[in-house]
Amino acid sequence: MVVIKITVYGAEIKCASCIHLPSAYETKEWLEAAIKRKFPEMAIDIHYCDIENPVTKEEHSFSDKIEEEEYFYPLVVLNGEVVAEGNPKLATIFKKIEEISL
């Protein structure tokens, strides 16, 4: 069985361009509900990382890139690959999950 790890990166304070969008944590919760509804049989671990408090080496790397404005948050990383940033689209994320699960 393929295990998929999704990490949503963000911060408590919304970025200036994201003021009318949900927070990164709310985005994580929304993604988690939608993904589990679409792929109930799959092992998908969805995790939130506050860019002010990264834990793992990967979290530090992506958090630094967000701080350096290489990426916007919320940033969605699936198995180490960036799949969405800013305002993530479900169709893009679903397609990537389907590609991995084949």
PyMOL commands that set and color helices and strands:
alter all, ss='L'
color gray80, all
select helices_A, chain A and resi 16-18+24-38+57-67+90-101
alter helices_A, ss='H'
color red, helices_A
select strands_A, chain A and resi 3-10+43-50+75-78+81-85
alter strands_A, ss='S'
color yellow, strands_A
deselect
rebuild
show_as cartoon
